[in-house]
Amino acid sequence: MRENDFLKWIAEHTPVHSGVPLGIGDDMAAVLLGGTNPLALLKIDQCLDLVHFDLRKHSASQAGTKAVNRCLSDCAAMACSPAAIMISVALPNEGPGSGESFAQELFLACQAAAAKFNCPLVGGDTSIWDQRLAITVAALGAATSNKLITRSGAKPGDTIFVSGALGGSILGRHLSFSPRIELAKKILAAAGEKLHAMMDLSDGLAQDLPRLATASNVGAEIHTANLPIHEDAYTLSENDHIPAGLHALADGEDYELLFALDPEAVPNIVNLTDIPLTAIGTVTADKKLALVDETGKSHPWPNIGWQHKS
Ligand SMILES: [Mg+2]
């Protein structure tokens, strides 16, 4: 299919959206941010064959869904509403990811993943080359609060929470996770100014918590007994004999929320949704990160973490 034909096909398969007065087909798209807050948040994220997915075993739909959801997970991290996404795709001219039907399936999967959050796909770019599939997704988010929810606001004494359960995402969750957008907005609505810092877990708690602590100029104590360990981590542990708790710390691509909350606000966020929120530790002033075991003994933060590979 020639590029013009594919672009025409995309335009025909793009539904009208009330937040998009000017969509695909012109030189730029126009998007209404909605709400009463004029603050726009921006994000761009790359997803590559053999790095973030593997087209020898994963479908166009899985690749497209993951590419969009990774970007939307950052919208969750900022507790914003995704107002629009754009996608740039470099399609291979042969092998996995080539061909018209693949490109169409990929587009429809991207559009459907965004539509779950009422987020329109308003444009993008396609080209064909002799390398593997590369998908780049950019998101425009509308802030839901006057205060930016960043990584840098954690304060000593804050309670550290994670959503869901961690570890073992390589068994399939890294392709099928759901960005915690609604949950993040509910946490912000319930905690207000007492939500001090938040991020999404993409590279594993062992790597991501130090990022939040460094940005906030604080330390943290995490209680290993409190870590919510996903059943996938136990499954993985049976095969590789690495403790499930270590998988929960080190495995990447959980796409759960990590946040620091004034302890006064903890009662406000109990039972917000059916997604569990677990207090795993406390922010400290001394800028050190420590793991505290069941006996109360403190251990240095593990220098482990996950590198993206499919
Ligand atoms: Mg992130």
Residues whose N, C-alpha, C, O or C-beta is under 5 A from the ligand:
A	BS01	MG	D74 A77 D200
